Amino acid sequence: MNLLQIQQAVNDLGTAAAETATQPTEFKLSILELATKGGWIMIVLAILSIVAVYIFIERYITVSRATKYDNGFMDRIREYMKDGKLDSAKALCRGNSTPISRMIEKGLSRIGRPLNDINSTIENVGNLEVAKLERGVSILAMIASAAPMIGFLGTVTGMIRAFYNMSMAGNNIDIELLSSGIYEAMVTTVGGLIVGIIAYIFHAVITTKIQKVVNLLEAKATEFMDVLNEPA
């Protein structure tokens, strides 16, 4: 009985060893190694992603500064204007250094001219301030559109490479011959979509913040014109 148990244990160990030997070895591929499979197109996508992140951070900080507004600013401007202290009002504007203060300062410098001229001047300054805030935002939109197309370009070139390797192999077709082309096709597609989605989100966030500045400029321009229209 003991001999049978020993024999059975030996057989079980042999079976386990054979199963272990036949199991495929598991390979782990890091994100960096996977990205290198995409070839030179991944370098282009990496550059676009860096540009998108830089523009987003730079514009986010700039627009955030432009949205900062002193709630008592227009009240003090109104008091200075009623007291005839235009120089003090202009000095207050120069001390704030915001799109709103620069717009109001330009309006103060036009006091004495027809109201339509003052209104046009304020609108022009407001448009210039918005244009400054939008500088570089169009590049984000371009990256959001171009990155997926560049990724699809990598898909096409990768499949071309795979079929070329297949044709050159003749009857000796091996999966390793196709792997490089397939890797390039799939990795570049995913990379292009990721960069495009991130750039699209960045563009939407910055555009929304700029629109808040536009609304604020319009509101303060109207408030300034109302002060000019008030009876002396």
PyRosetta script that sets phi, psi and omega in degrees:
from pyrosetta import init, pose_from_sequence

init()
pose = pose_from_sequence("MNLLQIQQAVNDLGTAAAETATQPTEFKLSILELATKGGWIMIVLAILSIVAVYIFIERYITVSRATKYDNGFMDRIREYMKDGKLDSAKALCRGNSTPISRMIEKGLSRIGRPLNDINSTIENVGNLEVAKLERGVSILAMIASAAPMIGFLGTVTGMIRAFYNMSMAGNNIDIELLSSGIYEAMVTTVGGLIVGIIAYIFHAVITTKIQKVVNLLEAKATEFMDVLNEPA")
pose.set_psi(1, -40.4)
pose.set_omega(1, 178.8)
pose.set_phi(2, -66.9)
pose.set_psi(2, -38.4)
pose.set_omega(2, 178.7)
pose.set_phi(3, -64.1)
pose.set_psi(3, -38.4)
pose.set_omega(3, 178.5)
pose.set_phi(4, -64.9)
pose.set_psi(4, -39.4)
pose.set_omega(4, 179.1)
pose.set_phi(5, -65.6)
pose.set_psi(5, -40.2)
pose.set_omega(5, 179.2)
pose.set_phi(6, -65.1)
pose.set_psi(6, -42.6)
pose.set_omega(6, 179.5)
pose.set_phi(7, -63.1)
pose.set_psi(7, -40.3)
pose.set_omega(7, 179.7)
pose.set_phi(8, -65.4)
pose.set_psi(8, -38.4)
pose.set_omega(8, 178.6)
pose.set_phi(9, -65.3)
pose.set_psi(9, -39.6)
pose.set_omega(9, 177.9)
pose.set_phi(10, -64.0)
pose.set_psi(10, -41.8)
pose.set_omega(10, 179.0)
pose.set_phi(11, -63.7)
pose.set_psi(11, -39.5)
pose.set_omega(11, 179.5)
pose.set_phi(12, -64.6)
pose.set_psi(12, -41.6)
pose.set_omega(12, 178.2)
pose.set_phi(13, -63.9)
pose.set_psi(13, -39.2)
pose.set_omega(13, 178.7)
pose.set_phi(14, -65.4)
pose.set_psi(14, -40.2)
pose.set_omega(14, 178.7)
pose.set_phi(15, -65.2)
pose.set_psi(15, -43.0)
pose.set_omega(15, 179.4)
pose.set_phi(16, -63.4)
pose.set_psi(16, -40.7)
pose.set_omega(16, 179.0)
pose.set_phi(17, -64.9)
pose.set_psi(17, -38.7)
pose.set_omega(17, 179.6)
pose.set_phi(18, -67.0)
pose.set_psi(18, -39.8)
pose.set_omega(18, 178.9)
pose.set_phi(19, -66.3)
pose.set_psi(19, -38.1)
pose.set_omega(19, 178.6)
pose.set_phi(20, -65.4)
pose.set_psi(20, -37.4)
pose.set_omega(20, -179.5)
pose.set_phi(21, -69.6)
pose.set_psi(21, -31.2)
pose.set_omega(21, -177.7)
pose.set_phi(22, -84.6)
pose.set_psi(22, -16.2)
pose.set_omega(22, 179.7)
pose.set_phi(23, -69.2)
pose.set_psi(23, 136.9)
pose.set_omega(23, -179.9)
pose.set_phi(24, -70.1)
pose.set_psi(24, 147.0)
pose.set_omega(24, 178.1)
pose.set_phi(25, -74.6)
pose.set_psi(25, 132.4)
pose.set_omega(25, -178.4)
pose.set_phi(26, -85.9)
pose.set_psi(26, 125.1)
pose.set_omega(26, 178.8)
pose.set_phi(27, -108.1)
pose.set_psi(27, 137.0)
pose.set_omega(27, 177.2)
pose.set_phi(28, -106.7)
pose.set_psi(28, 133.7)
pose.set_omega(28, -177.1)
pose.set_phi(29, -117.7)
pose.set_psi(29, 120.9)
pose.set_omega(29, -179.7)
pose.set_phi(30, -74.6)
pose.set_psi(30, 164.9)
pose.set_omega(30, -179.6)
pose.set_phi(31, -63.1)
pose.set_psi(31, -39.0)
pose.set_omega(31, 179.6)
pose.set_phi(32, -65.0)
pose.set_psi(32, -43.6)
pose.set_omega(32, 177.8)
pose.set_phi(33, -64.7)
pose.set_psi(33, -37.2)
pose.set_omega(33, 178.2)
pose.set_phi(34, -66.5)
pose.set_psi(34, -38.7)
pose.set_omega(34, -179.8)
pose.set_phi(35, -65.1)
pose.set_psi(35, -35.8)
pose.set_omega(35, -179.9)
pose.set_phi(36, -67.0)
pose.set_psi(36, -19.8)
pose.set_omega(36, 178.2)
pose.set_phi(37, -68.7)
pose.set_psi(37, -18.6)
pose.set_omega(37, -177.4)
pose.set_phi(38, -79.1)
pose.set_psi(38, -9.5)
pose.set_omega(38, 177.3)
pose.set_phi(39, 78.3)
pose.set_psi(39, -157.7)
pose.set_omega(39, -173.2)
pose.set_phi(40, -66.9)
pose.set_psi(40, -23.5)
pose.set_omega(40, 179.9)
pose.set_phi(41, -65.6)
pose.set_psi(41, -31.1)
pose.set_omega(41, 177.5)
pose.set_phi(42, -67.0)
pose.set_psi(42, -28.8)
pose.set_omega(42, 175.8)
pose.set_phi(43, -65.8)
pose.set_psi(43, -42.9)
pose.set_omega(43, 177.7)
pose.set_phi(44, -61.7)
pose.set_psi(44, -44.6)
pose.set_omega(44, 179.4)
pose.set_phi(45, -64.8)
pose.set_psi(45, -35.8)
pose.set_omega(45, 178.1)
pose.set_phi(46, -65.2)
pose.set_psi(46, -41.1)
pose.set_omega(46, 178.1)
pose.set_phi(47, -63.7)
pose.set_psi(47, -42.9)
pose.set_omega(47, 178.8)
pose.set_phi(48, -63.2)
pose.set_psi(48, -38.7)
pose.set_omega(48, 179.2)
pose.set_phi(49, -65.8)
pose.set_psi(49, -39.6)
pose.set_omega(49, 178.1)
pose.set_phi(50, -64.7)
pose.set_psi(50, -42.8)
pose.set_omega(50, 178.2)
pose.set_phi(51, -61.9)
pose.set_psi(51, -42.6)
pose.set_omega(51, -179.3)
pose.set_phi(52, -63.4)
pose.set_psi(52, -43.9)
pose.set_omega(52, 179.8)
pose.set_phi(53, -64.8)
pose.set_psi(53, -41.9)
pose.set_omega(53, 179.8)
pose.set_phi(54, -62.5)
pose.set_psi(54, -48.1)
pose.set_omega(54, -179.0)
pose.set_phi(55, -62.7)
pose.set_psi(55, -41.8)
pose.set_omega(55, -178.8)
pose.set_phi(56, -61.7)
pose.set_psi(56, -48.1)
pose.set_omega(56, -178.2)
pose.set_phi(57, -64.5)
pose.set_psi(57, -44.8)
pose.set_omega(57, -178.3)
pose.set_phi(58, -64.7)
pose.set_psi(58, -44.7)
pose.set_omega(58, -179.8)
pose.set_phi(59, -70.9)
pose.set_psi(59, -35.3)
pose.set_omega(59, -179.9)
pose.set_phi(60, -62.6)
pose.set_psi(60, -44.2)
pose.set_omega(60, 178.8)
pose.set_phi(61, -65.0)
pose.set_psi(61, -44.1)
pose.set_omega(61, -178.6)
pose.set_phi(62, -63.4)
pose.set_psi(62, -46.8)
pose.set_omega(62, -178.5)
pose.set_phi(63, -68.7)
pose.set_psi(63, -35.7)
pose.set_omega(63, 178.1)
pose.set_phi(64, -62.5)
pose.set_psi(64, -38.4)
pose.set_omega(64, 176.4)
pose.set_phi(65, -65.2)
pose.set_psi(65, -36.7)
pose.set_omega(65, -178.4)
pose.set_phi(66, -69.5)
pose.set_psi(66, -25.2)
pose.set_omega(66, -179.2)
pose.set_phi(67, -81.6)
pose.set_psi(67, -12.9)
pose.set_omega(67, 178.6)
pose.set_phi(68, -70.2)
pose.set_psi(68, 128.1)
pose.set_omega(68, -174.9)
pose.set_phi(69, -143.2)
pose.set_psi(69, 133.8)
pose.set_omega(69, 175.9)
pose.set_phi(70, -82.5)
pose.set_psi(70, 117.9)
pose.set_omega(70, -176.2)
pose.set_phi(71, -62.6)
pose.set_psi(71, -25.1)
pose.set_omega(71, -179.9)
pose.set_phi(72, -92.2)
pose.set_psi(72, 6.0)
pose.set_omega(72, -175.8)
pose.set_phi(73, -63.2)
pose.set_psi(73, -52.9)
pose.set_omega(73, -177.2)
pose.set_phi(74, -67.0)
pose.set_psi(74, -30.8)
pose.set_omega(74, 177.4)
pose.set_phi(75, -63.9)
pose.set_psi(75, -42.1)
pose.set_omega(75, 178.7)
pose.set_phi(76, -69.4)
pose.set_psi(76, -36.1)
pose.set_omega(76, 176.2)
pose.set_phi(77, -62.2)
pose.set_psi(77, -41.4)
pose.set_omega(77, -179.7)
pose.set_phi(78, -63.8)
pose.set_psi(78, -42.3)
pose.set_omega(78, 179.9)
pose.set_phi(79, -64.3)
pose.set_psi(79, -42.9)
pose.set_omega(79, 178.9)
pose.set_phi(80, -63.2)
pose.set_psi(80, -40.5)
pose.set_omega(80, -179.2)
pose.set_phi(81, -66.8)
pose.set_psi(81, -39.1)
pose.set_omega(81, 179.0)
pose.set_phi(82, -67.5)
pose.set_psi(82, -33.0)
pose.set_omega(82, 179.2)
pose.set_phi(83, -85.4)
pose.set_psi(83, -1.6)
pose.set_omega(83, -179.4)
pose.set_phi(84, 75.6)
pose.set_psi(84, 16.7)
pose.set_omega(84, -179.0)
pose.set_phi(85, -93.9)
pose.set_psi(85, 70.2)
pose.set_omega(85, -177.1)
pose.set_phi(86, -68.8)
pose.set_psi(86, -34.4)
pose.set_omega(86, 179.2)
pose.set_phi(87, -64.6)
pose.set_psi(87, -38.3)
pose.set_omega(87, 177.9)
pose.set_phi(88, -66.9)
pose.set_psi(88, -37.7)
pose.set_omega(88, 178.1)
pose.set_phi(89, -65.2)
pose.set_psi(89, -41.6)
pose.set_omega(89, 178.9)
pose.set_phi(90, -66.2)
pose.set_psi(90, -38.5)
pose.set_omega(90, 178.7)
pose.set_phi(91, -64.6)
pose.set_psi(91, -37.3)
pose.set_omega(91, 176.6)
pose.set_phi(92, -63.8)
pose.set_psi(92, -40.4)
pose.set_omega(92, 178.4)
pose.set_phi(93, -64.3)
pose.set_psi(93, -44.2)
pose.set_omega(93, -180.0)
pose.set_phi(94, -65.6)
pose.set_psi(94, -28.5)
pose.set_omega(94, 179.3)
pose.set_phi(95, -74.4)
pose.set_psi(95, -23.4)
pose.set_omega(95, -179.0)
pose.set_phi(96, -83.4)
pose.set_psi(96, -40.5)
pose.set_omega(96, 178.7)
pose.set_phi(97, 52.9)
pose.set_psi(97, 56.5)
pose.set_omega(97, 174.6)
pose.set_phi(98, -127.4)
pose.set_psi(98, 163.6)
pose.set_omega(98, 177.0)
pose.set_phi(99, -54.9)
pose.set_psi(99, -37.7)
pose.set_omega(99, -179.7)
pose.set_phi(100, -67.5)
pose.set_psi(100, -44.5)
pose.set_omega(100, -178.3)
pose.set_phi(101, -66.5)
pose.set_psi(101, -37.5)
pose.set_omega(101, 177.9)
pose.set_phi(102, -67.0)
pose.set_psi(102, -35.7)
pose.set_omega(102, 178.4)
pose.set_phi(103, -67.8)
pose.set_psi(103, -44.7)
pose.set_omega(103, 179.8)
pose.set_phi(104, -66.5)
pose.set_psi(104, -38.3)
pose.set_omega(104, 178.3)
pose.set_phi(105, -60.5)
pose.set_psi(105, -41.2)
pose.set_omega(105, 178.3)
pose.set_phi(106, -65.1)
pose.set_psi(106, -37.3)
pose.set_omega(106, 176.7)
pose.set_phi(107, -65.9)
pose.set_psi(107, -38.0)
pose.set_omega(107, 178.6)
pose.set_phi(108, -65.0)
pose.set_psi(108, -35.3)
pose.set_omega(108, -179.3)
pose.set_phi(109, -70.8)
pose.set_psi(109, -15.0)
pose.set_omega(109, -179.7)
pose.set_phi(110, -102.0)
pose.set_psi(110, 5.2)
pose.set_omega(110, 179.7)
pose.set_phi(111, -62.9)
pose.set_psi(111, 134.8)
pose.set_omega(111, -175.0)
pose.set_phi(112, 111.4)
pose.set_psi(112, -18.8)
pose.set_omega(112, 176.0)
pose.set_phi(113, -93.1)
pose.set_psi(113, 170.0)
pose.set_omega(113, 177.9)
pose.set_phi(114, -57.1)
pose.set_psi(114, 148.0)
pose.set_omega(114, -177.0)
pose.set_phi(115, -61.1)
pose.set_psi(115, -34.2)
pose.set_omega(115, 179.1)
pose.set_phi(116, -63.8)
pose.set_psi(116, -38.3)
pose.set_omega(116, 177.5)
pose.set_phi(117, -65.5)
pose.set_psi(117, -41.5)
pose.set_omega(117, 179.0)
pose.set_phi(118, -63.9)
pose.set_psi(118, -43.5)
pose.set_omega(118, -179.8)
pose.set_phi(119, -62.5)
pose.set_psi(119, -42.5)
pose.set_omega(119, 179.4)
pose.set_phi(120, -64.4)
pose.set_psi(120, -39.5)
pose.set_omega(120, 179.5)
pose.set_phi(121, -63.9)
pose.set_psi(121, -43.0)
pose.set_omega(121, 179.5)
pose.set_phi(122, -63.2)
pose.set_psi(122, -43.1)
pose.set_omega(122, 179.4)
pose.set_phi(123, -62.4)
pose.set_psi(123, -40.7)
pose.set_omega(123, 179.2)
pose.set_phi(124, -63.4)
pose.set_psi(124, -42.9)
pose.set_omega(124, 178.3)
pose.set_phi(125, -65.0)
pose.set_psi(125, -40.6)
pose.set_omega(125, 177.9)
pose.set_phi(126, -61.2)
pose.set_psi(126, -41.5)
pose.set_omega(126, 178.0)
pose.set_phi(127, -64.1)
pose.set_psi(127, -38.5)
pose.set_omega(127, 177.7)
pose.set_phi(128, -65.5)
pose.set_psi(128, -39.9)
pose.set_omega(128, 178.8)
pose.set_phi(129, -65.1)
pose.set_psi(129, -40.2)
pose.set_omega(129, 178.2)
pose.set_phi(130, -66.5)
pose.set_psi(130, -39.2)
pose.set_omega(130, 178.2)
pose.set_phi(131, -61.9)
pose.set_psi(131, -37.0)
pose.set_omega(131, 176.9)
pose.set_phi(132, -64.2)
pose.set_psi(132, -40.2)
pose.set_omega(132, -179.9)
pose.set_phi(133, -69.0)
pose.set_psi(133, -30.0)
pose.set_omega(133, -177.6)
pose.set_phi(134, -84.7)
pose.set_psi(134, -0.3)
pose.set_omega(134, -178.7)
pose.set_phi(135, -62.3)
pose.set_psi(135, 122.0)
pose.set_omega(135, 179.3)
pose.set_phi(136, 92.2)
pose.set_psi(136, -15.8)
pose.set_omega(136, -178.5)
pose.set_phi(137, -66.5)
pose.set_psi(137, -34.0)
pose.set_omega(137, 178.6)
pose.set_phi(138, -63.3)
pose.set_psi(138, -27.5)
pose.set_omega(138, 177.4)
pose.set_phi(139, -67.2)
pose.set_psi(139, -37.0)
pose.set_omega(139, 175.8)
pose.set_phi(140, -61.2)
pose.set_psi(140, -41.8)
pose.set_omega(140, 177.9)
pose.set_phi(141, -64.3)
pose.set_psi(141, -38.8)
pose.set_omega(141, 178.5)
pose.set_phi(142, -63.9)
pose.set_psi(142, -43.7)
pose.set_omega(142, 179.5)
pose.set_phi(143, -64.7)
pose.set_psi(143, -39.7)
pose.set_omega(143, 179.4)
pose.set_phi(144, -61.6)
pose.set_psi(144, -32.1)
pose.set_omega(144, 179.8)
pose.set_phi(145, -87.3)
pose.set_psi(145, -37.1)
pose.set_omega(145, -173.1)
pose.set_phi(146, -80.4)
pose.set_psi(146, -35.1)
pose.set_omega(146, -174.8)
pose.set_phi(147, -58.2)
pose.set_psi(147, -47.8)
pose.set_omega(147, 177.4)
pose.set_phi(148, -61.7)
pose.set_psi(148, -36.6)
pose.set_omega(148, 179.0)
pose.set_phi(149, -66.9)
pose.set_psi(149, -38.1)
pose.set_omega(149, 176.5)
pose.set_phi(150, -64.9)
pose.set_psi(150, -38.6)
pose.set_omega(150, 176.4)
pose.set_phi(151, -62.3)
pose.set_psi(151, -40.8)
pose.set_omega(151, 177.6)
pose.set_phi(152, -67.5)
pose.set_psi(152, -31.3)
pose.set_omega(152, 173.9)
pose.set_phi(153, -60.9)
pose.set_psi(153, -41.8)
pose.set_omega(153, 176.1)
pose.set_phi(154, -63.9)
pose.set_psi(154, -32.5)
pose.set_omega(154, 176.5)
pose.set_phi(155, -62.9)
pose.set_psi(155, -44.1)
pose.set_omega(155, -179.2)
pose.set_phi(156, -66.1)
pose.set_psi(156, -47.4)
pose.set_omega(156, -179.0)
pose.set_phi(157, -65.2)
pose.set_psi(157, -35.1)
pose.set_omega(157, 177.9)
pose.set_phi(158, -65.6)
pose.set_psi(158, -42.5)
pose.set_omega(158, 178.4)
pose.set_phi(159, -67.9)
pose.set_psi(159, -35.4)
pose.set_omega(159, 176.0)
pose.set_phi(160, -62.2)
pose.set_psi(160, -42.8)
pose.set_omega(160, 178.8)
pose.set_phi(161, -63.7)
pose.set_psi(161, -41.2)
pose.set_omega(161, -179.1)
pose.set_phi(162, -63.1)
pose.set_psi(162, -45.3)
pose.set_omega(162, 180.0)
pose.set_phi(163, -69.0)
pose.set_psi(163, -33.4)
pose.set_omega(163, 177.0)
pose.set_phi(164, -65.0)
pose.set_psi(164, -46.2)
pose.set_omega(164, 177.7)
pose.set_phi(165, -61.3)
pose.set_psi(165, -35.9)
pose.set_omega(165, 179.0)
pose.set_phi(166, -65.8)
pose.set_psi(166, -42.0)
pose.set_omega(166, -178.8)
pose.set_phi(167, -68.9)
pose.set_psi(167, -34.2)
pose.set_omega(167, -179.5)
pose.set_phi(168, -76.3)
pose.set_psi(168, -21.9)
pose.set_omega(168, -178.2)
pose.set_phi(169, -76.8)
pose.set_psi(169, -21.1)
pose.set_omega(169, -178.7)
pose.set_phi(170, 67.0)
pose.set_psi(170, -126.7)
pose.set_omega(170, 179.7)
pose.set_phi(171, -85.5)
pose.set_psi(171, -5.7)
pose.set_omega(171, -178.5)
pose.set_phi(172, -98.3)
pose.set_psi(172, 51.3)
pose.set_omega(172, -178.5)
pose.set_phi(173, -73.3)
pose.set_psi(173, 128.9)
pose.set_omega(173, 179.0)
pose.set_phi(174, -130.8)
pose.set_psi(174, 147.3)
pose.set_omega(174, -178.3)
pose.set_phi(175, -61.9)
pose.set_psi(175, -28.4)
pose.set_omega(175, 179.2)
pose.set_phi(176, -66.3)
pose.set_psi(176, -27.9)
pose.set_omega(176, 177.6)
pose.set_phi(177, -68.3)
pose.set_psi(177, -30.0)
pose.set_omega(177, -177.2)
pose.set_phi(178, -93.0)
pose.set_psi(178, -16.4)
pose.set_omega(178, -170.6)
pose.set_phi(179, -63.5)
pose.set_psi(179, -40.8)
pose.set_omega(179, -177.2)
pose.set_phi(180, -63.1)
pose.set_psi(180, -44.1)
pose.set_omega(180, 179.5)
pose.set_phi(181, -66.9)
pose.set_psi(181, -39.9)
pose.set_omega(181, 179.5)
pose.set_phi(182, -68.2)
pose.set_psi(182, -40.2)
pose.set_omega(182, 175.6)
pose.set_phi(183, -57.2)
pose.set_psi(183, -48.2)
pose.set_omega(183, -179.1)
pose.set_phi(184, -60.7)
pose.set_psi(184, -41.6)
pose.set_omega(184, -178.2)
pose.set_phi(185, -63.8)
pose.set_psi(185, -46.1)
pose.set_omega(185, -175.1)
pose.set_phi(186, -77.4)
pose.set_psi(186, -43.7)
pose.set_omega(186, -175.6)
pose.set_phi(187, -66.0)
pose.set_psi(187, -42.7)
pose.set_omega(187, -179.2)
pose.set_phi(188, -66.9)
pose.set_psi(188, -34.2)
pose.set_omega(188, 176.6)
pose.set_phi(189, -62.7)
pose.set_psi(189, -48.4)
pose.set_omega(189, 179.4)
pose.set_phi(190, -64.1)
pose.set_psi(190, -43.5)
pose.set_omega(190, 179.9)
pose.set_phi(191, -61.7)
pose.set_psi(191, -43.3)
pose.set_omega(191, 179.1)
pose.set_phi(192, -63.3)
pose.set_psi(192, -40.8)
pose.set_omega(192, 179.1)
pose.set_phi(193, -67.1)
pose.set_psi(193, -40.5)
pose.set_omega(193, 179.9)
pose.set_phi(194, -63.0)
pose.set_psi(194, -48.4)
pose.set_omega(194, 180.0)
pose.set_phi(195, -62.7)
pose.set_psi(195, -41.8)
pose.set_omega(195, -179.9)
pose.set_phi(196, -63.9)
pose.set_psi(196, -41.9)
pose.set_omega(196, -180.0)
pose.set_phi(197, -66.1)
pose.set_psi(197, -43.8)
pose.set_omega(197, 179.5)
pose.set_phi(198, -62.6)
pose.set_psi(198, -44.5)
pose.set_omega(198, 179.1)
pose.set_phi(199, -63.8)
pose.set_psi(199, -36.7)
pose.set_omega(199, 178.5)
pose.set_phi(200, -64.4)
pose.set_psi(200, -42.1)
pose.set_omega(200, 178.4)
pose.set_phi(201, -65.2)
pose.set_psi(201, -43.4)
pose.set_omega(201, 177.5)
pose.set_phi(202, -57.6)
pose.set_psi(202, -46.0)
pose.set_omega(202, -179.2)
pose.set_phi(203, -61.8)
pose.set_psi(203, -41.3)
pose.set_omega(203, -179.1)
pose.set_phi(204, -65.9)
pose.set_psi(204, -40.6)
pose.set_omega(204, -179.4)
pose.set_phi(205, -65.1)
pose.set_psi(205, -47.5)
pose.set_omega(205, -178.8)
pose.set_phi(206, -65.6)
pose.set_psi(206, -42.1)
pose.set_omega(206, 179.8)
pose.set_phi(207, -61.3)
pose.set_psi(207, -40.2)
pose.set_omega(207, 178.8)
pose.set_phi(208, -64.0)
pose.set_psi(208, -42.2)
pose.set_omega(208, 179.8)
pose.set_phi(209, -67.2)
pose.set_psi(209, -38.2)
pose.set_omega(209, 177.9)
pose.set_phi(210, -65.0)
pose.set_psi(210, -37.6)
pose.set_omega(210, 178.9)
pose.set_phi(211, -63.2)
pose.set_psi(211, -33.3)
pose.set_omega(211, 176.4)
pose.set_phi(212, -65.3)
pose.set_psi(212, -39.2)
pose.set_omega(212, 177.4)
pose.set_phi(213, -65.1)
pose.set_psi(213, -41.4)
pose.set_omega(213, 178.7)
pose.set_phi(214, -59.9)
pose.set_psi(214, -45.7)
pose.set_omega(214, 179.6)
pose.set_phi(215, -62.4)
pose.set_psi(215, -38.4)
pose.set_omega(215, 179.7)
pose.set_phi(216, -68.0)
pose.set_psi(216, -41.0)
pose.set_omega(216, 177.9)
pose.set_phi(217, -62.7)
pose.set_psi(217, -43.4)
pose.set_omega(217, 179.4)
pose.set_phi(218, -63.1)
pose.set_psi(218, -40.6)
pose.set_omega(218, -179.0)
pose.set_phi(219, -65.8)
pose.set_psi(219, -42.5)
pose.set_omega(219, -178.1)
pose.set_phi(220, -74.1)
pose.set_psi(220, -30.9)
pose.set_omega(220, 175.4)
pose.set_phi(221, -65.2)
pose.set_psi(221, -42.0)
pose.set_omega(221, 177.3)
pose.set_phi(222, -64.3)
pose.set_psi(222, -40.7)
pose.set_omega(222, 179.2)
pose.set_phi(223, -64.4)
pose.set_psi(223, -39.6)
pose.set_omega(223, 178.6)
pose.set_phi(224, -64.7)
pose.set_psi(224, -42.7)
pose.set_omega(224, 178.5)
pose.set_phi(225, -65.9)
pose.set_psi(225, -33.7)
pose.set_omega(225, 176.3)
pose.set_phi(226, -64.1)
pose.set_psi(226, -36.9)
pose.set_omega(226, 177.6)
pose.set_phi(227, -64.1)
pose.set_psi(227, -40.2)
pose.set_omega(227, 179.2)
pose.set_phi(228, -66.5)
pose.set_psi(228, -30.2)
pose.set_omega(228, -178.3)
pose.set_phi(229, -85.1)
pose.set_psi(229, -7.3)
pose.set_omega(229, 178.7)
pose.set_phi(230, -68.5)
pose.set_psi(230, 143.7)
pose.set_omega(230, 178.8)
pose.set_phi(231, -65.3)
pose.set_psi(231, 143.7)
pose.set_omega(231, -177.7)
pose.set_phi(232, -66.8)
pose.dump_pdb("model.pdb")
